[in-house]
Amino acid sequence: METVFDAHVDPGLVERSLAASTFGSMWLDIPRPEYPQATGSVTCDLLVVGGGYTGLWAALHAAQRNPDRRIMLIEANRIGWAASGRNGGFVDASLTHGLENGKARWPNEIDTIETMGVQNLDGMQADIESLGLDVEWQRTGMLSVATEPHQVDWLTEAADHAEGLFLGLDEVRDEVHSPTYLAGLYNPDTTAIVHPAKLAFELARACRDAGVQIYEHTNAQRLESTIAALRVKCGAAIITCRNVVLATNVFASLLKRNRLHTVPVYDYVLATEALTDTQLERIGWRHRQGIGDCANQFHYYRLTMDNRIVWGGYDAVYHFGRKVDDRYEDRAATYRRLAAHFFITFPALDDVRFSHRWAGAIDTNTRFCAHWGLARDGRVAYANGFTGLGVGAARFAADVCLDLLAGEPTARTELEMVRRRPLPFPPEPLASIGIQATRWSLDRADHTAGQRNILLRTLDALGLGFDS
């Protein structure tokens, strides 16, 4: 059974659309601040390792909680250069990678988690406004679209459970003109869109203004602990501190215990040139919602402030050995597939060309959302495993890390979601075999009206999985 995205697209159109595209994140193609490299022996009260969203929020909120605390943040490369500068800019209220995943895993506390997720999104907006952060924040809401008949039933059921406003075929195509849409579900409150790199850069500025010392090109290589202190060795620097927050996302943790809990999955993105008023009028999209389809292999897309379409998703590629390697990023076959799917979705935009193509590694775990923990006698806190929905959840994760280090129970730390860790992925070659079999099964489910085979049903029953 074919899906709408199996339709034939003129290969010439695809090649022409990509021919002039620049390889590299469009978001990072702007001026950015520079910070020094740490050298020598330095001391602080709190060291944050990682200059992405989680680390930046942790440093900022730690400084706000205790302005007298000496806080340092180190980044092995540049602030926001990895996932925080390459994602689609969707800020979702969900802390569980979607309501269904949360319901399946924590049915007794999902209402509390959902409430906390909305509070976190509102708090993020309040922080951005109070600090005057220029991040192109837009509280647009999210439109989920059905592109296959069986997905219409999913959206109808979700609407029946008050998860959004159901839009029939004519209504959803009136919102955004695409012949692939069969129905939609719109939630106006649970999603914002943002300029991802500006968010990272502006958070770094706010950290600096709050007294946080930021260092780039400072790679944490080893974490040592004594009774009196923690020491992090970083090549030319040795940093002595009382507490550490590890916010290294997809990269190898300084704690061996965490290295089997996540795997890197590569996600791929295209961005168009800025649409003219005429081109934009052809597809409507007057309300500028974030959009995602309902397939297992899904697409996500949104408009930028200057009316480019950022179009990503579908392929989620794992490479044997859990390696993060920039050689995996320029994957021509995936960019061609994404371009073809774009023109299937928006045939009226056949004169649009792509300006940028890029990719990045997502840290996914077996429960599809972040997990936390403490190490070294409660002096080290960590969070990872966001599985592609971390732009908003990273702020919540940072607060959990600070709560854990403080040692006083909070509503956040009492959640079962926080207290229990996911099962790890197996070592190679079992990890690769299992992940590739799961990817094949998810693709088959998309081609068989959503019917999940025995492998997927077994993983569902065990609470395990693989996603982006």
C-alpha positions as CSV (number, residue, x, y, z in Angstrom):
1,M,0.0,0.0,0.0
2,E,1.5,3.3,-1.0
3,T,1.3,6.5,1.0
4,V,0.8,10.0,-0.4
5,F,4.6,10.6,-0.1
6,D,5.3,7.7,-2.5
7,A,4.0,9.7,-5.4
8,H,6.3,10.5,-8.3
9,V,8.0,13.8,-8.4
10,D,10.0,15.1,-11.4
11,P,13.7,14.4,-10.5
12,G,14.7,17.5,-12.4
13,L,12.6,19.7,-10.2
14,V,14.2,18.2,-7.1
15,E,17.7,18.6,-8.4
16,R,17.0,22.2,-9.5
17,S,15.5,23.1,-6.1
18,L,18.6,21.9,-4.3
19,A,21.3,23.0,-6.7
20,A,22.2,26.3,-5.1
21,S,21.6,25.3,-1.5
22,T,24.3,26.0,1.1
23,F,25.3,23.2,3.4
24,G,25.0,24.3,7.0
25,S,22.3,25.5,9.4
26,M,20.6,28.6,8.3
27,W,20.0,29.6,11.9
28,L,23.8,29.7,12.6
29,D,24.4,31.9,9.5
30,I,24.2,35.1,11.6
31,P,26.7,37.0,13.7
32,R,27.4,35.3,17.0
33,P,29.2,36.3,20.2
34,E,32.6,34.9,21.1
35,Y,33.8,33.7,24.5
36,P,37.3,32.9,25.6
37,Q,38.9,29.5,26.2
38,A,39.5,28.5,29.8
39,T,43.1,28.0,30.8
40,G,45.0,27.3,33.9
41,S,43.5,26.3,37.3
42,V,40.1,27.9,38.1
43,T,37.5,27.4,40.7
44,C,33.8,27.9,41.0
45,D,30.7,26.8,43.0
46,L,28.8,25.4,40.1
47,L,30.2,24.2,36.7
48,V,27.8,23.6,33.9
49,V,29.2,21.4,31.1
50,G,27.5,22.1,27.7
51,G,26.5,25.3,25.9
52,G,23.2,24.3,24.6
53,Y,19.7,25.1,25.9
54,T,19.9,22.8,29.0
55,G,23.2,24.1,30.1
56,L,22.3,27.8,29.4
57,W,19.0,27.6,31.3
58,A,20.7,25.8,34.2
59,A,23.4,28.5,34.5
60,L,20.9,31.3,34.2
61,H,18.4,30.0,36.7
62,A,21.2,29.0,39.1
63,A,22.4,32.6,39.0
64,Q,18.9,33.9,39.5
65,R,18.3,31.5,42.5
66,N,21.6,32.6,44.1
67,P,23.3,35.7,42.7
68,D,26.3,35.3,45.0
69,R,27.1,31.8,43.6
70,R,30.2,31.6,41.3
71,I,29.0,29.9,38.2
72,M,30.9,28.8,35.1
73,L,29.6,27.3,31.8
74,I,32.0,25.6,29.4
75,E,31.4,24.5,25.8
76,A,33.6,22.2,23.8
77,N,32.9,24.1,20.6
78,R,30.7,27.2,20.3
79,I,27.6,28.2,22.1
80,G,24.5,26.7,20.4
81,W,26.5,25.1,17.6
82,A,24.9,21.6,17.9
83,A,21.3,20.7,18.4
84,S,20.4,24.1,19.8
85,G,21.4,25.8,16.6
86,R,20.1,23.2,14.2
87,N,16.5,22.3,15.2
88,G,13.3,23.4,13.7
89,G,12.5,26.0,16.4
90,F,9.4,24.3,17.7
91,V,8.9,25.0,21.5
92,D,6.4,22.5,22.6
93,A,4.7,22.3,26.0
94,S,5.0,18.5,26.1
95,L,7.6,17.1,28.5
96,T,7.0,13.6,27.3
97,H,7.4,13.7,23.6
98,G,3.7,14.0,23.1
99,L,0.6,13.2,25.2
100,E,0.2,9.6,24.0
101,N,3.8,8.7,25.1
102,G,3.2,10.3,28.5
103,K,-0.1,8.6,29.0
104,A,1.3,5.2,28.2
105,R,4.3,5.5,30.6
106,W,2.9,7.6,33.5
107,P,-0.9,7.4,33.4
108,N,-1.3,8.3,37.1
109,E,0.7,11.6,36.8
110,I,0.2,12.6,33.2
111,D,-2.2,15.4,34.1
112,T,0.4,16.9,36.5
113,I,3.1,16.5,33.9
114,E,0.9,18.2,31.2
115,T,0.2,21.1,33.6
116,M,3.9,21.5,34.4
117,G,4.6,21.5,30.7
118,V,2.3,24.4,30.1
119,Q,3.7,26.2,33.1
120,N,7.2,25.7,31.7
121,L,6.2,27.1,28.3
122,D,4.5,30.1,30.0
123,G,7.6,30.5,32.2
124,M,9.8,30.4,29.2
125,Q,7.8,33.1,27.5
126,A,7.9,35.2,30.7
127,D,11.7,34.8,30.9
128,I,12.1,35.9,27.3
129,E,9.9,39.0,27.8
130,S,11.4,40.0,31.2
131,L,15.0,39.6,30.0
132,G,14.3,41.3,26.7
133,L,15.6,38.4,24.7
134,D,15.5,38.9,20.9
135,V,14.6,35.3,19.8
136,E,11.7,35.8,17.3
137,W,9.2,34.2,19.7
138,Q,5.8,33.6,18.3
139,R,3.1,31.7,20.2
140,T,1.5,30.3,17.1
141,G,0.1,27.0,18.2
142,M,0.4,23.7,16.4
143,L,-1.5,22.2,13.5
144,S,-1.3,18.4,13.2
145,V,-2.4,17.2,9.8
146,A,-3.7,13.8,8.6
147,T,-2.3,12.8,5.2
148,E,-3.7,9.2,5.2
149,P,-7.3,8.1,5.8
150,H,-6.5,6.2,9.0
151,Q,-4.9,9.3,10.5
152,V,-8.2,11.1,10.3
153,D,-9.6,8.7,12.9
154,W,-6.6,9.4,15.2
155,L,-7.2,13.2,15.0
156,T,-11.0,12.7,15.6
157,E,-10.3,10.7,18.7
158,A,-7.8,13.3,20.0
159,A,-10.4,16.0,19.5
160,D,-12.9,13.9,21.4
161,H,-10.4,14.0,24.3
162,A,-10.2,17.8,24.2
163,E,-6.6,17.7,22.7
164,G,-7.4,20.3,20.1
165,L,-9.9,21.6,17.6
166,F,-10.7,19.2,14.8
167,L,-10.6,20.6,11.3
168,G,-12.3,18.7,8.4
169,L,-10.8,18.5,4.9
170,D,-12.2,21.9,3.7
171,E,-11.3,23.6,7.0
172,V,-7.7,22.4,7.2
173,R,-7.1,23.2,3.5
174,D,-8.5,26.7,4.1
175,E,-5.8,27.1,6.8
176,V,-3.0,25.9,4.6
177,H,-3.5,24.9,1.0
178,S,-2.1,21.4,0.5
179,P,-3.8,18.6,-1.5
180,T,-2.2,16.1,0.9
181,Y,-4.3,17.3,3.9
182,L,-7.4,15.2,4.8
183,A,-8.0,16.7,8.3
184,G,-6.3,18.6,11.0
185,L,-6.1,19.1,14.7
186,Y,-5.2,22.6,16.0
187,N,-4.1,23.5,19.5
188,P,-3.5,27.2,19.8
189,D,-1.8,27.2,23.3
190,T,0.8,24.4,23.5
191,T,3.4,25.4,20.9
192,A,5.5,28.5,20.1
193,I,8.1,28.9,17.4
194,V,11.4,30.6,17.8
195,H,14.8,31.3,16.1
196,P,16.8,28.5,17.7
197,A,20.3,30.0,17.4
198,K,19.1,33.4,18.6
199,L,17.6,31.7,21.6
200,A,21.0,30.1,22.5
201,F,22.9,33.3,21.9
202,E,20.5,35.5,23.8
203,L,20.4,33.0,26.8
204,A,24.2,33.2,26.8
205,R,24.0,37.0,26.9
206,A,21.6,36.8,29.8
207,C,23.9,34.4,31.6
208,R,26.8,36.7,31.2
209,D,24.7,39.7,32.4
210,A,23.8,37.6,35.5
211,G,27.5,37.0,36.3
212,V,28.0,33.6,34.7
213,Q,31.5,33.0,33.3
214,I,31.3,31.4,29.8
215,Y,34.1,29.6,28.1
216,E,34.1,28.2,24.6
217,H,36.5,25.7,23.0
218,T,36.9,24.2,26.5
219,N,36.3,20.4,26.2
220,A,35.6,18.6,29.4
221,Q,37.6,15.3,29.2
222,R,37.5,13.8,32.6
223,L,35.5,14.2,35.9
224,E,37.3,13.4,39.1
225,S,35.9,13.5,42.6
226,T,37.4,13.7,46.0
227,I,35.8,14.2,49.4
228,A,36.4,17.9,49.3
229,A,35.7,18.8,45.6
230,L,35.1,17.9,42.0
231,R,37.7,18.4,39.3
232,V,37.0,18.6,35.6
233,K,40.0,18.4,33.3
234,C,39.6,20.3,30.1
235,G,42.9,20.2,28.2
236,A,44.5,23.5,29.1
237,A,42.3,24.0,32.1
238,I,41.5,22.3,35.4
239,I,38.3,23.4,37.0
240,T,37.6,22.8,40.6
241,C,34.0,23.1,41.8
242,R,31.4,22.0,44.3
243,N,28.7,20.9,41.9
244,V,28.4,20.0,38.3
245,V,25.5,20.0,35.8
246,L,26.2,17.7,32.8
247,A,24.2,19.0,29.8
248,T,26.1,17.3,27.0
249,N,23.0,16.1,25.1
250,V,24.0,13.6,22.4
251,F,27.7,13.7,23.1
252,A,29.5,11.0,25.3
253,S,28.8,11.6,29.0
254,L,31.6,12.1,31.5
255,L,29.7,9.4,33.5
256,K,30.2,5.9,32.1
257,R,26.8,4.9,33.5
258,N,25.0,7.1,31.0
259,R,26.7,6.0,27.8
260,L,24.3,3.2,26.9
261,H,21.2,5.2,27.7
262,T,21.1,7.3,24.5
263,V,21.9,6.8,20.9
264,P,22.5,9.6,18.2
265,V,19.9,9.7,15.5
266,Y,20.5,12.1,12.6
267,D,17.7,14.4,11.6
268,Y,17.7,16.4,8.3
269,V,16.3,19.8,7.4
270,L,15.8,22.1,4.4
271,A,15.1,25.8,4.3
272,T,13.6,27.6,1.3
273,E,14.5,31.0,0.0
274,A,12.2,33.7,1.4
275,L,8.8,33.3,-0.3
276,T,7.4,36.2,-2.2
277,D,3.9,37.6,-1.2
278,T,2.6,35.8,-4.4
279,Q,4.1,32.5,-3.5
280,L,2.9,32.7,0.1
281,E,-0.6,33.6,-1.1
282,R,-0.7,30.4,-3.1
283,I,-0.6,28.3,0.1
284,G,-2.4,30.6,2.5
285,W,-0.8,29.8,5.9
286,R,-2.1,33.1,7.2
287,H,-1.9,32.1,10.9
288,R,1.7,30.9,10.7
289,Q,1.1,27.8,12.8
290,G,3.8,25.1,13.3
291,I,2.8,22.0,11.3
292,G,3.5,18.3,11.6
293,D,1.9,15.3,10.0
294,C,0.8,12.2,11.8
295,A,2.9,9.5,10.3
296,N,5.5,7.5,12.2
297,Q,8.0,9.0,9.8
298,F,6.7,12.5,10.1
299,H,7.5,15.9,8.6
300,Y,7.6,19.1,10.6
301,Y,7.6,22.6,9.1
302,R,7.1,26.2,9.9
303,L,7.5,29.8,8.6
304,T,10.4,32.0,9.6
305,M,10.0,35.8,10.2
306,D,11.1,36.5,6.7
307,N,8.7,33.8,5.2
308,R,11.1,31.0,4.5
309,I,9.7,27.5,5.0
310,V,11.8,25.3,7.3
311,W,11.1,21.7,6.3
312,G,12.5,18.7,8.2
313,G,12.0,15.2,9.5
314,Y,11.0,11.9,7.9
315,D,14.4,10.1,7.9
316,A,15.8,9.3,11.3
317,V,19.2,7.7,10.6
318,Y,21.3,5.7,13.1
319,H,24.8,4.7,12.3
320,F,26.5,1.7,13.7
321,G,28.6,2.3,16.8
322,R,26.7,5.3,18.3
323,K,29.1,7.7,16.7
324,V,28.5,11.4,16.3
325,D,30.3,12.3,13.1
326,D,29.9,15.4,10.8
327,R,30.4,13.1,7.8
328,Y,26.9,11.8,8.4
329,E,25.3,15.2,7.8
330,D,25.5,15.9,4.1
331,R,23.3,13.0,3.0
332,A,22.2,13.7,-0.6
333,A,19.6,10.9,-0.8
334,T,17.7,12.3,2.3
335,Y,17.8,15.9,1.0
336,R,16.4,14.7,-2.3
337,R,13.6,12.8,-0.5
338,L,12.8,15.8,1.7
339,A,12.6,18.0,-1.4
340,A,10.3,15.6,-3.2
341,H,8.0,15.4,-0.2
342,F,8.0,19.2,0.0
343,F,6.7,19.5,-3.6
344,I,4.1,16.7,-3.0
345,T,2.8,18.8,-0.1
346,F,3.0,22.1,-1.9
347,P,2.8,21.6,-5.6
348,A,1.9,25.3,-6.0
349,L,5.5,26.1,-4.9
350,D,7.3,24.4,-7.8
351,D,9.2,27.6,-8.4
352,V,10.6,27.7,-4.9
353,R,14.3,26.8,-4.3
354,F,16.1,25.8,-1.1
355,S,18.7,28.0,0.3
356,H,20.1,25.8,3.0
357,R,20.4,22.1,3.9
358,W,21.7,20.7,7.2
359,A,21.5,18.0,9.7
360,G,22.2,17.3,13.4
361,A,22.3,14.4,15.9
362,I,19.4,13.9,18.3
363,D,19.9,12.2,21.6
364,T,17.1,9.6,21.7
365,N,16.4,7.1,24.5
366,T,14.1,4.2,24.9
367,R,11.3,6.2,26.4
368,F,11.5,9.1,23.9
369,C,11.9,11.9,26.5
370,A,14.5,13.3,29.0
371,H,15.8,11.4,32.0
372,W,17.7,12.7,35.0
373,G,19.9,11.5,37.7
374,L,22.5,12.3,40.4
375,A,26.1,11.0,40.7
376,R,29.2,11.4,42.8
377,D,27.4,11.6,46.2
378,G,24.7,13.9,44.8
379,R,27.1,16.5,43.6
380,V,26.6,15.9,39.9
381,A,23.3,16.2,38.2
382,Y,22.6,15.3,34.5
383,A,19.8,15.3,32.0
384,N,19.6,13.9,28.4
385,G,17.5,11.9,26.0
386,F,15.2,14.7,24.8
387,T,14.5,12.8,21.5
388,G,14.0,15.8,19.3
389,L,11.5,17.7,21.5
390,G,13.9,19.5,23.8
391,V,13.7,23.2,22.9
392,G,11.0,23.7,25.6
393,A,11.7,20.7,27.7
394,A,15.4,21.7,28.2
395,R,14.3,24.6,30.5
396,F,12.3,22.2,32.7
397,A,15.2,19.8,32.6
398,A,17.6,22.4,33.8
399,D,15.3,23.3,36.8
400,V,15.1,19.6,37.7
401,C,18.9,19.4,37.7
402,L,19.1,22.4,40.1
403,D,16.4,21.0,42.3
404,L,18.2,17.7,42.5
405,L,21.5,19.4,43.5
406,A,19.7,21.4,46.1
407,G,18.6,18.2,47.8
408,E,15.2,19.4,48.8
409,P,12.2,17.5,47.2
410,T,10.1,19.6,44.8
411,A,7.0,18.8,42.8
412,R,9.3,18.3,39.9
413,T,11.7,15.9,41.6
414,E,8.8,13.8,43.0
415,L,7.6,12.9,39.6
416,E,8.0,9.2,38.7
417,M,9.2,10.5,35.3
418,V,12.1,12.1,37.1
419,R,12.8,9.4,39.7
420,R,13.0,6.5,37.3
421,R,15.5,6.1,34.5
422,P,14.7,4.4,31.1
423,L,16.2,1.0,30.1
424,P,19.4,1.4,28.2
425,F,20.0,0.4,24.6
426,P,21.9,-2.8,24.2
427,P,25.5,-2.8,23.0
428,E,26.5,-3.3,19.4
429,P,25.7,-5.1,17.2
430,L,22.4,-5.7,19.0
431,A,21.6,-1.9,19.1
432,S,22.0,-1.5,15.4
433,I,20.1,-4.6,14.5
434,G,17.2,-3.6,16.8
435,I,17.1,0.0,15.7
436,Q,17.1,-0.8,12.0
437,A,14.4,-3.4,12.5
438,T,12.3,-0.9,14.3
439,R,12.8,1.7,11.6
440,W,11.7,-0.8,9.0
441,S,8.7,-1.7,11.1
442,L,7.7,1.9,11.5
443,D,7.9,2.5,7.8
444,R,5.7,-0.6,7.2
445,A,3.1,0.7,9.7
446,D,2.9,3.9,7.7
447,H,2.2,1.8,4.6
448,T,-0.4,-0.5,6.2
449,A,-2.9,2.0,7.6
450,G,-1.0,2.3,10.9
451,Q,-1.1,-1.4,11.8
452,R,1.9,-2.2,14.0
453,N,3.6,-5.5,13.6
454,I,4.7,-7.9,16.3
455,L,8.0,-6.2,16.9
456,L,6.3,-2.8,17.5
457,R,3.6,-4.3,19.6
458,T,6.2,-6.1,21.7
459,L,8.2,-2.9,22.2
460,D,5.0,-1.0,23.1
461,A,4.2,-3.6,25.7
462,L,7.7,-3.3,27.2
463,G,7.7,0.5,27.1
464,L,10.7,0.5,24.7
465,G,11.3,2.1,21.4
466,F,13.2,4.2,18.9
467,D,12.1,7.6,17.6
468,S,13.3,11.0,16.6
